[in-house]
Amino acid sequence: MNNELTIKVRDERMNMVINESVMMACRPLRALTSYYSKVLDKKLSTKQTLCLLNAQCAFLSTVFVDCSLVVRTFLFAWLVGALLKCKESL
C-alpha cells in the first residue's frame, strides 16, 4: 500500500515537471504568435505562426546559403511550398 502511494506521488510529480517543461518550451512560440498577430493586425493561431516561421526559414536558406545549383533548386522548391501553405493558411 505504501509502495503504491510512493509510485503515485512520483508519477504526479513527473507529470507536473513535464507539463511545466512543455509550457516553458511553448512560451517563445506564444510570444512570436503575439508579435505576428500585432504586425499583421489579425489574430493568428499557432499553426499559422509555424507556417510563417517555415516560410521565413525557407526564404533565408534560399537567399543566403551558398550551395550548388541542385541544392538551391531544392531550397527554392521548399520556399514555394512554404509560401503556398502560408497562402492557404492565412
Sequence and secondary structure as in RCSB ss.txt:
>XXXX:A:sequence
MNNELTIKVRDERMNMVINESVMMACRPLRALTSYYSKVLDKKLSTKQTLCLLNAQCAFLSTVFVDCSLVVRTFL
FAWLVGALLKCKESL
>XXXX:A:secstr
 HHHHHHHHHHHHHHHHHHHHHHHHHHHHHHHHHHHHHHHTS   HHHHHHHHHHHHHHHHHHH    HHHHHHH
HHHHHHHHHHHHHH 
